[in-house]
Amino acid sequence: MVGPENSEKPTILIRGWLWFRDIPSKPLAKLRGVARQAIELAKDDPRRLIHSLKVGLTVTLVSLLYYLQPLYNNLGASAMWAVMTVVVVFEFSVGGTIGKCLNRGLATLAAAALALGANHLAILSGGENEPYVIGLFVFIQAVAMSFVRFFPKVKARYDYGMLIFILTFSLVSISGLRINEVIKLAQARFVTIVIGASTCLAVCILIYPVWAGEDLHKYVGKNISQLGNFLEEHMDQCFKRSSDARIEITKPSISNLNSILVDSKGREETLANLAGWEPGHGQFMFRHPWKQYLKIGNLTRQCACRLEPINDYLNSNIQAPQEIQCKIQEAFSESGKTLKELAWAIETMTKPSSANPHIENLKTASENLKILLRSGIKGDESDILQIIPIAVVMTDMVSSVEQIGDAVNELSLMAKFKSKTGNGVEGESEIGHDKNCIEIGMAEIPSLSVAIDERTEFSADEQILI
Amino acid sequence: MVGPENSEKPTILIRGWLWFRDIPSKPLAKLRGVARQAIELAKDDPRRLIHSLKVGLTVTLVSLLYYLQPLYNNLGASAMWAVMTVVVVFEFSVGGTIGKCLNRGLATLAAAALALGANHLAILSGGENEPYVIGLFVFIQAVAMSFVRFFPKVKARYDYGMLIFILTFSLVSISGLRINEVIKLAQARFVTIVIGASTCLAVCILIYPVWAGEDLHKYVGKNISQLGNFLEEHMDQCFKRSSDARIEITKPSISNLNSILVDSKGREETLANLAGWEPGHGQFMFRHPWKQYLKIGNLTRQCACRLEPINDYLNSNIQAPQEIQCKIQEAFSESGKTLKELAWAIETMTKPSSANPHIENLKTASENLKILLRSGIKGDESDILQIIPIAVVMTDMVSSVEQIGDAVNELSLMAKFKSKTGNGVEGESEIGHDKNCIEIGMAEIPSLSVAIDERTEFSADEQILI
């Protein structure tokens, strides 16, 4: 029993020493981690750094009220309200800042006026009852305004205003009990608040402004284009892999799909709310149809949702007849192209006319696949059973893509997108690709040619793609 | 030309009169609409009304500082900070209120201490440079803290604290330039803030407290149970309709599915963040595994997402072989039962052991369906093609339900759910129903009995359900 004890002691000592030695390095490692995260945040969106500098600048500017004797003599201790306003009101986007300024300004004015009225009423009611009457007023308005904050519309846009209303009403009405010069004080405060708010607005709008509307516009476009990329590249890889070699599938695009599904809803709604406060800027008018972006966003999410089950099938080695694979691949790649055209139309604010032929192709491809499956079902059954889930996802997706197309068309009418000058180069190479694909299919299975014969009523433009 | 003009004039007059007459009724109608909405909000969750009354009570209580002479003499104009604290800090849930109180309190203390230190440094640097040094400090801290607010973790839990830090640091350090009794002033403010915050906390916790953790717990359970109901009832209706008469499908459950998909994510994350601030209460310990609820919520959303395409098939009249319909119906109803058992386990905080047999049944049903489809595919092809999309959705869903089961099991281990005292009555009637269903199938198609023979290795419990 002596041996183990002896050898244990030094181990404990060594462990203790190691633990002790690591103490300074642990917080250092953490600090390094934080620094790395900070650099990533700044690289990811440099506007964050600019925003921080803008806040610093504005706070320092407003502090001048304290440093400069003549200004301070006029405003006194109320000057602190200017600093307060800046810190509380300065938001990342112009819309956020304007919204908070308006909320704060209007709520302060309205609440102060009402509170002075309430004070007057209380004085009229007689000296003794004054505190009770004012207490009653304060109670009633606090209850009412707290309840109004639960209204969904108020919560989305005027929550801050309601808070300031309760605050100002309470402060002004109870101050009236003690300070007789309440109006003079309120004046000084109001002036400082206006100074703070206007400095804020000036810095926010004039120096590298961040427009929530522009962010929303880009974000919705980016999501559609990500979905399009996913469809084009990812599905391509998926089919290549089953026919060619085992190519490593790039996982990032799947996680992109997930981020569209999960995070976009809240972000889009916030941005649309903020964008509503913004004046016209750049290509956007004052009443740009921001709500329509939410509709497009919802449809994009729906489409991503319908694509989600596809992940499960990607890992299985698909062994379906070549011509069915071809049709499915065609539909996916057409969807991808449609979505990318739509995203491009949103981005450049041009009419999405170039997406229309893709949508037509898509409908044709989807119909063709259905016909093919019905006629081809006499083939190897287990293979067809394997491919059917993907075909189902595809059919769902096609209707989703069509809906997105309609919604973008509506947007282009509402926001008066400009017409595009034609470019037809991109399309040609794709047609060649699809034709190849069909020729392989035609050679292999006769039922396909029957399916094609059934569709002779289609226009020449569509027939190329059948 | 005289005739129409004559008849037009009175029309304009009448229209004008009608428009004029409607003026008072329009705002009245709007007011009535708002009142109706308010009543609905209060009925929907009476805690909203109680919260509003609590806010009113607390604001009025704190206003007493102004009414009572001895209190006012001690605190002076700083008493307004108490009102301010109450209005800004009082949140709907206990977690929100505690979080804001801690954020406000700690940030104020830290910022005030640092600002006093900065002031001291500035004084040491010599009288002339003082404003510049302080201006530099204010600038640096405002930039740094504004940037720190972009860190996702900080944004989720400490955003308000960061705001208060910037505010307090700026106010205290620039006040130091003017007011020599800055420490005395800070003391009075701190006391009033503590008074405001403690009144807030007392009212919030002692009178009808709203626990964010409890809300999260119930909400996650409710979503799972809604999904279970949707599966059981809705799918039942769907198949009844195709075989029996055209029964009206109740749409509300589809919209429930949508609300799970769209709104739950943000709400769950907010509640989990708030729940993190709450002390132990009722059945929940201080460190209840709130994060696990987020995981369960994510899986529930995934399951709802996979079910979403089913809506498109509900409107088509399904005409598949009876025994396949039976299998699918069985799988959906088993999933429904599993989910409802899991929801019940969460709700009552008991171990979800009663869900396990359902999960086993579910796996069996899913396997059986696959076998059946493979063997039964020689039947009427167009019918099978019609049923396959639903079968695909079902397979996806089964794996989702299994994952939810695993996650709930994990939760029950982490949160030490109590074991359940057995109840076996519910299950029996279901077995009878399923048996019926199988007997119909058995009579019609021989391939099913082969499928069943293949599975003789299952336990007796499972065989009843095959």
Interface residues (C-beta under 8 A of the other chain):
Chain A: Q37 A38 L41 A42 R48 L49 H51 S52 L53 V55 G56 L57 V59 T60 S63 Y66 Y67 Y72 A77 M80 V83 M84 V87 V88 P131 G135 V138 F139 I140 A142 V143 A144 S146 F147 F150 F151 L163 I166 L167 S170 L171 I174 S175 L177 R178 I179 L261 V262 K265 G266 N298 R301 Q302 C305 R306 E308 P309 D312 L373 R374 I377 E381 S382 L385 I388 P389 V392 T395 D396 S399
Chain B: Q37 A38 L41 A42 R48 L49 H51 S52 L53 V55 G56 L57 V59 T60 S63 Y66 Y67 Y72 A77 M80 V83 M84 V87 V88 P131 G135 V138 F139 I140 A142 V143 A144 S146 F147 F150 F151 L163 I166 L167 S170 L171 I174 S175 L177 R178 I179 L261 V262 K265 G266 N298 Q302 C305 R306 E308 P309 D312 L373 R374 I377 E381 S382 L385 I388 P389 V392 T395 D396 S399
